[in-house]
Structure formats: structure tokens, C-alpha cells
Amino acid sequence: MQLLTIENAEKILESGEIYRLGYNALNAGELFYDHQEVKPFSRTTPRGQVDGINLVGKIKFNRGSDSEDEWLDTINEENPSYSKISGAKMNDHNDDLRMKIGAITLWNGEPLFILDDYEEYQDIANIEINELMLPDIFS
């Protein structure tokens, strides 16, 4: 199991390969990701410069063998500079570890891990870095 980051994504992901990705932060589950390419981006925001990558390909949520979910494009149709799977780094990360280390996340902020054949998304809850990326809702 390995956390996807903007540093390791291009080294790990190969075009045309399908990966099983898991998440287990606020939500839990897994999806299949058919990788095509990595597209870098740079944006200026009110908090400063954001540099990151969009993952281009298709995703399909794994909801069991009877699932008839369709493959979805990761690139946002309304704004092609945004992806459903991306990662970014900011100097002013406001103590958000995801932005500090450049974690690749789903559009809702869930950090994504590449799962080996024998691993389940439930196992992600036992990884320390995952717990450190959870929002502190009690402060």
C-alpha cells in the first residue's frame, strides 16, 4: 500500500494500466483508475501559488461484482483544468498535511492509496499518515 503524491505519481503510474485505489478518511471505499497521463498545473489563489498535478484517465467505483457503474472521465467537463483526482502543494498550507506533502486526493479531499492485490481499503485506517491527514474536527 502506498500513498499517491505529486512526487511519486509519475514514477509509479504507467499509461494504459488500471490501478486499484483506496481511501479511508472521512469516507471509505475503493475505485479502479485507468491511467492515461499526468498533467501539471499552476494556479494563483488568495493564499498564494498552488503547484500540482491532475491525473488524467477514467475511474470506476468498486461497489461489488453486481455494480453497473460506468467509467467516468477524471477531467472536469466544464473546466478541463480541473480533475476528479489531483494533488497540490502550497507554502501556506495552513497545517493541512495533504497540501504540505502533495497527497493525491479525490475531488472531495480523500487521500488515495494504491492497493496491492492482498490489501483492502479498510487497512488504510491503520496507516499513521492517513490518520495525520484527517481533519481535526474537535479544535
SELUM-126268 format. One record per residue: residue number from 1; x, y, z of N, C-alpha, C in turn; chain; residue in three letters. Coordinates in nm, 4 decimals. Layout:
N
num,npx,npy,npz,capx,capy,capz,cpx,cpy,cpz,cadena,residuo
NUM,X,Y,Z,X,Y,Z,X,Y,Z,A,ALA
...
end
This chain:
139
num,npx,npy,npz,capx,capy,capz,cpx,cpy,cpz,cadena,residuo
1,0.0846,-0.1170,0.0000,0.0000,0.0000,0.0000,0.0893,0.1234,0.0000,A,MET
2,0.0557,0.2166,-0.0867,0.1392,0.3361,-0.0969,0.0519,0.4583,-0.1218,A,GLN
3,0.0781,0.5632,-0.0444,0.0097,0.6900,-0.0639,0.0562,0.7511,-0.1953,A,LEU
4,-0.0375,0.7930,-0.2788,-0.0008,0.8636,-0.4025,0.0273,1.0093,-0.3696,A,LEU
5,0.1377,1.0611,-0.4218,0.1731,1.2022,-0.4032,0.2145,1.2612,-0.5378,A,THR
6,0.2288,1.3926,-0.5403,0.2711,1.4544,-0.6658,0.4154,1.4164,-0.6985,A,ILE
7,0.4938,1.3769,-0.5989,0.6318,1.3352,-0.6239,0.6413,1.1947,-0.6826,A,GLU
8,0.5539,1.1029,-0.6390,0.5700,0.9641,-0.6831,0.4755,0.9207,-0.7946,A,ASN
9,0.3725,0.9991,-0.8250,0.2710,0.9567,-0.9226,0.3310,0.9272,-1.0600,A,ALA
10,0.4148,1.0174,-1.1104,0.4721,0.9953,-1.2443,0.5665,0.8760,-1.2472,A,GLU
11,0.6303,0.8467,-1.1356,0.7225,0.7325,-1.1291,0.6474,0.5997,-1.1206,A,LYS
12,0.5331,0.6003,-1.0534,0.4578,0.4766,-1.0281,0.3588,0.4445,-1.1393,A,ILE
13,0.2819,0.5443,-1.1814,0.1702,0.5206,-1.2732,0.2170,0.5083,-1.4177,A,LEU
14,0.1695,0.4038,-1.4851,0.2031,0.3805,-1.6255,0.0773,0.3943,-1.7109,A,GLU
15,0.0898,0.4659,-1.8218,-0.0224,0.4873,-1.9123,-0.0796,0.3539,-1.9609,A,SER
16,-0.2127,0.3430,-1.9581,-0.2800,0.2219,-2.0039,-0.2993,0.1166,-1.8963,A,GLY
17,-0.2422,0.1387,-1.7776,-0.2573,0.0433,-1.6675,-0.3770,0.0815,-1.5812,A,GLU
18,-0.4413,-0.0191,-1.5234,-0.5536,0.0036,-1.4321,-0.5060,-0.0258,-1.2907,A,ILE
19,-0.5314,0.0684,-1.2009,-0.4895,0.0580,-1.0616,-0.6118,0.0529,-0.9710,A,TYR
20,-0.5959,-0.0191,-0.8608,-0.6998,-0.0221,-0.7580,-0.6567,0.0765,-0.6498,A,ARG
21,-0.7362,0.1816,-0.6318,-0.7051,0.2862,-0.5352,-0.8050,0.2808,-0.4211,A,LEU
22,-0.7554,0.3023,-0.3002,-0.8420,0.3013,-0.1839,-0.8360,0.4323,-0.1090,A,GLY
23,-0.9406,0.4571,-0.0313,-0.9477,0.5747,0.0550,-1.0217,0.5347,0.1816,A,TYR
24,-0.9818,0.5961,0.2933,-1.0457,0.5645,0.4197,-1.0152,0.6762,0.5182,A,ASN
25,-1.0708,0.7922,0.4901,-1.0546,0.9070,0.5788,-1.1933,0.9406,0.6342,A,ALA
26,-1.2623,1.0324,0.5727,-1.3998,1.0618,0.6143,-1.4979,0.9635,0.5517,A,LEU
27,-1.4655,0.9169,0.4336,-1.5409,0.8129,0.3641,-1.4477,0.6936,0.3470,A,ASN
28,-1.5014,0.5822,0.3028,-1.4170,0.4646,0.2825,-1.4656,0.3898,0.1596,A,ALA
29,-1.3710,0.3407,0.0801,-1.4062,0.2633,-0.0375,-1.2871,0.2474,-0.1289,A,GLY
30,-1.3155,0.1972,-0.2479,-1.2090,0.1818,-0.3470,-1.2650,0.2072,-0.4857,A,GLU
31,-1.1727,0.2332,-0.5763,-1.2103,0.2574,-0.7142,-1.1014,0.2020,-0.8044,A,LEU
32,-1.1377,0.1835,-0.9285,-1.0409,0.1454,-1.0302,-1.0048,0.2713,-1.1066,A,PHE
33,-0.8768,0.2880,-1.1355,-0.8293,0.4049,-1.2083,-0.7516,0.3585,-1.3297,A,TYR
34,-0.7998,0.3945,-1.4477,-0.7339,0.3646,-1.5750,-0.6507,0.4874,-1.6112,A,ASP
35,-0.5193,0.4777,-1.5903,-0.4304,0.5935,-1.6032,-0.3938,0.6214,-1.7493,A,HIS
36,-0.4026,0.7505,-1.7858,-0.3577,0.7941,-1.9176,-0.2355,0.8833,-1.9078,A,GLN
37,-0.2448,0.9883,-1.8265,-0.1301,1.0795,-1.8161,-0.1386,1.1658,-1.6910,A,GLU
38,-0.0270,1.2326,-1.6626,-0.0168,1.3281,-1.5535,-0.0014,1.4656,-1.6162,A,VAL
39,-0.0861,1.5604,-1.5743,-0.0791,1.6968,-1.6276,-0.0483,1.7941,-1.5136,A,LYS
40,0.0674,1.8589,-1.5188,0.0999,1.9594,-1.4165,0.0113,2.0837,-1.4298,A,PRO
41,-0.0104,2.1515,-1.3180,-0.0819,2.2793,-1.3215,-0.0193,2.3743,-1.2213,A,PHE
42,-0.0460,2.5015,-1.2413,-0.0013,2.6061,-1.1506,-0.1108,2.7121,-1.1471,A,SER
43,-0.1525,2.7492,-1.0267,-0.2588,2.8492,-1.0115,-0.2201,2.9475,-0.9022,A,ARG
44,-0.2703,3.0689,-0.9158,-0.2553,3.1680,-0.8107,-0.3885,3.1781,-0.7385,A,THR
45,-0.3823,3.1670,-0.6056,-0.5026,3.1763,-0.5232,-0.4835,3.2881,-0.4219,A,THR
46,-0.5874,3.3256,-0.3491,-0.5708,3.4278,-0.2453,-0.4662,3.3894,-0.1392,A,PRO
47,-0.4425,3.2586,-0.1203,-0.3424,3.2131,-0.0228,-0.2050,3.1950,-0.0845,A,ARG
48,-0.1916,3.2185,-0.2144,-0.0612,3.2068,-0.2781,-0.0612,3.1102,-0.3943,A,GLY
49,0.0600,3.0777,-0.4365,0.0800,2.9912,-0.5524,0.0509,2.8454,-0.5169,A,GLN
50,-0.0226,2.7771,-0.6057,-0.0524,2.6343,-0.5899,0.0060,2.5625,-0.7102,A,VAL
51,0.0933,2.4669,-0.6852,0.1524,2.3854,-0.7910,0.1140,2.2408,-0.7659,A,ASP
52,0.0708,2.1736,-0.8720,0.0304,2.0354,-0.8535,0.0135,1.9621,-0.9843,A,GLY
53,-0.0566,1.8492,-0.9757,-0.0827,1.7679,-1.0944,-0.2275,1.7207,-1.0954,A,ILE
54,-0.2795,1.7052,-1.2148,-0.4072,1.6396,-1.2381,-0.3776,1.5032,-1.2975,A,ASN
55,-0.4483,1.4001,-1.2510,-0.4371,1.2687,-1.3120,-0.5469,1.2561,-1.4163,A,LEU
56,-0.5070,1.2214,-1.5365,-0.5994,1.2112,-1.6492,-0.6222,1.0635,-1.6787,A,VAL
57,-0.7481,1.0250,-1.6837,-0.7846,0.8866,-1.7116,-0.9322,0.8664,-1.6853,A,GLY
58,-0.9661,0.7469,-1.6420,-1.1053,0.7139,-1.6114,-1.1103,0.6430,-1.4770,A,LYS
59,-1.2208,0.6635,-1.4034,-1.2399,0.5964,-1.2753,-1.3730,0.5230,-1.2743,A,ILE
60,-1.3747,0.4175,-1.1961,-1.4974,0.3410,-1.1745,-1.4950,0.2944,-1.0298,A,LYS
61,-1.5963,0.3327,-0.9536,-1.6021,0.2930,-0.8140,-1.6325,0.1446,-0.8039,A,PHE
62,-1.5629,0.0767,-0.7131,-1.5799,-0.0669,-0.6934,-1.6864,-0.0885,-0.5864,A,ASN
63,-1.8056,-0.1200,-0.6310,-1.9169,-0.1410,-0.5388,-1.9616,-0.2868,-0.5385,A,ARG
64,-1.8728,-0.3760,-0.5781,-1.9061,-0.5176,-0.5795,-1.9269,-0.5680,-0.7212,A,GLY
65,-1.9377,-0.6977,-0.7346,-1.9442,-0.7599,-0.8675,-2.0741,-0.7291,-0.9418,A,SER
66,-2.1781,-0.6912,-0.8702,-2.3047,-0.6633,-0.9389,-2.3176,-0.5164,-0.9803,A,ASP
67,-2.2129,-0.4394,-0.9579,-2.2164,-0.2973,-0.9895,-2.2175,-0.2744,-1.1406,A,SER
68,-2.3039,-0.1847,-1.1820,-2.3089,-0.1468,-1.3228,-2.2637,-0.0027,-1.3418,A,GLU
69,-2.1830,0.0467,-1.2473,-2.1300,0.1828,-1.2591,-2.0500,0.1961,-1.3878,A,ASP
70,-2.0594,0.3134,-1.4477,-1.9842,0.3401,-1.5703,-1.8505,0.4028,-1.5356,A,GLU
71,-1.7568,0.3924,-1.6306,-1.6287,0.4596,-1.6174,-1.6512,0.6090,-1.6372,A,TRP
72,-1.5937,0.6907,-1.5493,-1.6060,0.8360,-1.5563,-1.4717,0.8974,-1.5924,A,LEU
73,-1.4738,1.0003,-1.6770,-1.3516,1.0743,-1.7059,-1.3085,1.1491,-1.5808,A,ASP
74,-1.1788,1.1556,-1.5564,-1.1310,1.2295,-1.4400,-1.1305,1.3800,-1.4649,A,THR
75,-1.1167,1.4220,-1.5896,-1.1124,1.5652,-1.6199,-1.2537,1.6235,-1.6138,A,ILE
76,-1.2646,1.7382,-1.5478,-1.3923,1.8075,-1.5341,-1.4355,1.8599,-1.6704,A,ASN
77,-1.5538,1.8201,-1.7153,-1.6025,1.8612,-1.8480,-1.6230,2.0114,-1.8574,A,GLU
78,-1.6691,2.0745,-1.7500,-1.6967,2.2180,-1.7520,-1.5696,2.3018,-1.7441,A,GLU
79,-1.4679,2.2496,-1.6775,-1.3417,2.3217,-1.6665,-1.2270,2.2206,-1.6782,A,ASN
80,-1.1744,2.1999,-1.7981,-1.0721,2.0963,-1.8211,-0.9417,2.1143,-1.7442,A,PRO
81,-0.9238,2.2269,-1.6754,-0.8020,2.2432,-1.5966,-0.8154,2.1793,-1.4580,A,SER
82,-0.9322,2.1224,-1.4286,-0.9556,2.0545,-1.3009,-0.9835,1.9069,-1.3242,A,TYR
83,-0.9391,1.8237,-1.2286,-0.9566,1.6798,-1.2384,-1.0235,1.6262,-1.1115,A,SER
84,-1.0908,1.5133,-1.1247,-1.1508,1.4472,-1.0093,-1.0434,1.3839,-0.9199,A,LYS
85,-0.9226,1.3675,-0.9748,-0.8089,1.3160,-0.8972,-0.6917,1.4109,-0.9200,A,ILE
86,-0.6453,1.4732,-0.8118,-0.5350,1.5682,-0.8255,-0.4597,1.5802,-0.6938,A,SER
87,-0.3476,1.6468,-0.7001,-0.2690,1.6750,-0.5812,-0.1987,1.8068,-0.5981,A,GLY
88,-0.1706,1.8743,-0.4867,-0.1072,2.0054,-0.4945,-0.0254,2.0310,-0.3689,A,ALA
89,0.0650,2.1264,-0.3816,0.1438,2.1733,-0.2683,0.1278,2.3247,-0.2580,A,LYS
90,0.1280,2.3715,-0.1337,0.1240,2.5157,-0.1084,0.2215,2.5481,0.0036,A,MET
91,0.2882,2.6637,-0.0068,0.3708,2.7099,0.1044,0.2828,2.7444,0.2239,A,ASN
92,0.1709,2.8123,0.1974,0.0754,2.8468,0.3024,-0.0294,2.7353,0.3102,A,ASP
93,0.0119,2.6200,0.3608,-0.0759,2.5026,0.3635,-0.1693,2.5007,0.4834,A,HIS
94,-0.1557,2.5986,0.5754,-0.2465,2.6117,0.6886,-0.2526,2.4819,0.7707,A,ASN
95,-0.1391,2.4164,0.7864,-0.1267,2.2897,0.8604,-0.2074,2.1753,0.8005,A,ASP
96,-0.2445,2.1864,0.6728,-0.3117,2.0765,0.6032,-0.2031,1.9861,0.5467,A,ASP
97,-0.1841,1.8702,0.6093,-0.0758,1.7801,0.5702,-0.0869,1.7375,0.4247,A,LEU
98,-0.2097,1.7258,0.3736,-0.2275,1.6880,0.2328,-0.1600,1.7885,0.1407,A,ARG
99,-0.1757,1.9179,0.1714,-0.1154,2.0236,0.0897,0.0341,2.0387,0.1187,A,MET
100,0.0758,2.0022,0.2376,0.2177,2.0112,0.2735,0.2992,1.9058,0.1990,A,LYS
101,0.2470,1.7807,0.1912,0.3233,1.6730,0.1281,0.2818,1.6469,-0.0167,A,ILE
102,0.1744,1.7127,-0.0630,0.1301,1.6931,-0.2010,0.0580,1.5621,-0.2232,A,GLY
103,-0.0291,1.5242,-0.1304,-0.1050,1.3999,-0.1446,-0.2015,1.4093,-0.2631,A,ALA
104,-0.2125,1.3001,-0.3373,-0.3129,1.2909,-0.4438,-0.4453,1.2556,-0.3777,A,ILE
105,-0.5501,1.3304,-0.4112,-0.6796,1.3092,-0.3480,-0.7913,1.3022,-0.4519,A,THR
106,-0.9039,1.2473,-0.4078,-1.0272,1.2592,-0.4858,-1.0737,1.4032,-0.4766,A,LEU
107,-1.1739,1.4389,-0.5559,-1.2232,1.5766,-0.5586,-1.2737,1.6222,-0.4224,A,TRP
108,-1.3104,1.5313,-0.3321,-1.3596,1.5702,-0.2006,-1.2492,1.5759,-0.0949,A,ASN
109,-1.1227,1.5577,-0.1358,-1.0108,1.5688,-0.0437,-0.9634,1.4383,0.0169,A,GLY
110,-1.0252,1.3255,-0.0206,-0.9846,1.1948,0.0328,-0.8477,1.1549,-0.0232,A,GLU
111,-0.7453,1.1353,0.0618,-0.6158,1.0865,0.0133,-0.6298,0.9471,-0.0476,A,PRO
112,-0.5569,0.9229,-0.1564,-0.5662,0.7959,-0.2278,-0.4404,0.7125,-0.2103,A,LEU
113,-0.4612,0.5827,-0.1899,-0.3533,0.4861,-0.1735,-0.3654,0.3804,-0.2824,A,PHE
114,-0.2520,0.3411,-0.3408,-0.2518,0.2278,-0.4335,-0.2570,0.1017,-0.3488,A,ILE
115,-0.3536,0.0159,-0.3786,-0.3710,-0.1081,-0.3040,-0.3074,-0.2243,-0.3789,A,LEU
116,-0.2320,-0.3064,-0.3073,-0.1829,-0.4323,-0.3632,-0.2979,-0.5319,-0.3660,A,ASP
117,-0.2795,-0.6410,-0.4374,-0.3855,-0.7405,-0.4536,-0.4410,-0.7913,-0.3212,A,ASP
118,-0.3576,-0.8073,-0.2225,-0.3987,-0.8657,-0.0950,-0.4493,-0.7611,0.0050,A,TYR
119,-0.4455,-0.6334,-0.0303,-0.4838,-0.5265,0.0621,-0.6277,-0.4818,0.0384,A,GLU
120,-0.6896,-0.4361,0.1442,-0.8267,-0.3852,0.1397,-0.8263,-0.2392,0.1826,A,GLU
121,-0.9256,-0.1641,0.1376,-0.9298,-0.0221,0.1740,-0.9452,-0.0039,0.3248,A,TYR
122,-1.0029,-0.1019,0.3951,-1.0174,-0.0915,0.5408,-0.8809,-0.0849,0.6092,A,GLN
123,-0.7769,-0.1435,0.5465,-0.6421,-0.1429,0.6035,-0.5824,-0.0022,0.6105,A,ASP
124,-0.6325,0.0886,0.5291,-0.5783,0.2255,0.5259,-0.5955,0.2937,0.6616,A,ILE
125,-0.7020,0.2598,0.7338,-0.7274,0.3211,0.8650,-0.6134,0.2946,0.9632,A,ALA
126,-0.5341,0.1905,0.9408,-0.4243,0.1551,1.0311,-0.2926,0.2228,0.9954,A,ASN
127,-0.2914,0.3047,0.8904,-0.1680,0.3707,0.8472,-0.1600,0.5088,0.9130,A,ILE
128,-0.0486,0.5346,0.9795,-0.0345,0.6577,1.0578,-0.0520,0.7842,0.9727,A,GLU
129,0.0069,0.7867,0.8537,-0.0014,0.9076,0.7704,-0.1466,0.9396,0.7343,A,ILE
130,-0.2299,0.8383,0.7171,-0.3713,0.8613,0.6878,-0.4394,0.9311,0.8048,A,ASN
131,-0.4114,0.8836,0.9256,-0.4715,0.9452,1.0438,-0.4263,1.0900,1.0593,A,GLU
132,-0.2994,1.1175,1.0265,-0.2477,1.2541,1.0379,-0.3124,1.3492,0.9375,A,LEU
133,-0.3674,1.2955,0.8281,-0.4307,1.3819,0.7267,-0.5784,1.4079,0.7549,A,MET
134,-0.6343,1.3406,0.8558,-0.7751,1.3627,0.8885,-0.7937,1.5024,0.9460,A,LEU
135,-0.9066,1.5670,0.9139,-0.9308,1.7000,0.9720,-0.9527,1.6901,1.1219,A,PRO
136,-0.9083,1.7919,1.1939,-0.9275,1.7976,1.3386,-1.0612,1.8660,1.3641,A,ASP
137,-1.1652,1.7867,1.3818,-1.2994,1.8444,1.3976,-1.3278,1.8857,1.5416,A,ILE
138,-1.2347,1.8583,1.6313,-1.2585,1.8894,1.7726,-1.1861,2.0152,1.8205,A,PHE
139,-1.1163,2.0831,1.7294,-1.0445,2.2027,1.7762,-1.1192,2.3289,1.7432,A,SER
end
